[in-house]
Amino acid sequence: MPSIKKIKGFADLFPEDAAVFTRMENTAREIFSRYGFGELRTPILEKTELFIKSIGEDTDVVGKEMFTFPDRKGRSMTMRPEATAGVVRAFVESGRYQPGKVLKYFTTGPMFRYERPQKGRQRQFHQLNAEIFGAPEPQADAELILMLKSFLNELGLTKLTFELNSLGCHDCRPAYRQALIDFYQSKGRDGFCEDCQRRMDTNPLRVLDCKSASCKELVQGAPEITDHLCGECSDHFAQVKDILGTAGVEYVLNPRLVRGLDYYIRTAFEVTSNDIGSQTAVAGGGRYDGLPKSLGGPDCASTGFACGMERLAMLLGAKDADAPDFYIAVIDDRAANDAMLFAQKLREKGQRGEVSYAGGSMKSRMRAANKTGASKCFILGEAEFAEGTVTVKDMAGDDEQYTVSREEYLKKV
Ligand code: HAM
């Protein structure tokens, strides 16, 4: 019978890979807590309308990529494609917001997007996500970027590019939008790809970051948002840049950086790498002040980012498992139970190691002990079983060995 295989675009993480994810999570917990972030865990499944209202109906994520299905009562449910919408929903629903109060949450876990799987792009992937509510100031955007940089540096990732842009606000963006439409029309609509012909009406900014060669060519010389910012947006952006510059963060201004989700205003940023193939963004984020209000909550400033953990893991590489302290080689079957009890006592004393469940030849057991990389091997054969002893072999040193009462040995651990 053919075996059941995992779903396309979904992955199993065995210990060496899972260890890298754990390291990222632990590092994030440590670094994010220095900045006052507390963990928020939200559900993986949410009502579909949450994502339509927040991410935007005309985005690729909502239009093409969501895992959406009816539940048993026919209500439309969606596996979260990102964390921000659920975090905002939870924040609004909890009623925790008070004017003047700043709240900071981080969240981590699996996200789901029905994209074409390739290197660095999965249908189930993991994000580390951080959000600040109640801080309209540019300092909050800068703080997030500084925190992201500290986190990446702590992981040893220093060869990354920080790309920065401002997307303007609801006051200045409409005029820019119109300037873009006029520009596209001057180039002739038909030259653009089918998706972009549609985007021109629904989301003209997205045409700017289309990957198709013909669109890339046509948008050369398009008006830049930074030339159309209102005074307040321009000032806000200048302050973000000023703090980052003073703090020594090297960034690249990218006026084509528009982000794929509709909720952003003002600051938008991405962190990219050239070492992971065609999917270059390892993190992305920005300001989304209007979102809590549009989900029925307070008119509250919001800003945040998310890192793609699979993409960071590609840069970090798999981690070798840490060598254990011991391996117990059972040579005589009758000693198997004693060996298990001896292992249990060692583990209760904080030692890490394994035990061969049954007896076997000295040669095969030694081979197994070597393979685990354990620093000590305990041998339990016929004599050790009869006398309540254990033969201790030092694997790291010069293979010295001695026999000792098990009870005595445990007293000294
Ligand atoms: P995003 O840019 O859509 O932003 O995703 C953030 C990161 O998730 C990307 O930079 C990428 O590393 C990773 N990612 C996205 N899709 C995939 C995929 N299919 N496979 C592997 N990795 C992927 C957001 O999701 C926003 N919610 C970020 C944010 C938080 N903005 C404000 N707060």
Boltz pocket constraint, residues with backbone or C-beta under 6 A from the ligand:
constraints:
  - pocket:
      binder: B
      contacts: [[A, 81], [A, 82], [A, 83], [A, 84], [A, 85], [A, 113], [A, 115], [A, 120], [A, 121], [A, 122], [A, 123], [A, 124], [A, 125], [A, 126], [A, 127], [A, 129], [A, 130], [A, 131], [A, 260], [A, 261], [A, 271], [A, 281], [A, 282], [A, 283], [A, 284], [A, 285], [A, 286], [A, 288], [A, 303], [A, 304], [A, 305], [A, 306], [A, 307], [A, 308], [A, 309], [A, 310], [A, 311]]
      max_distance: 6.0
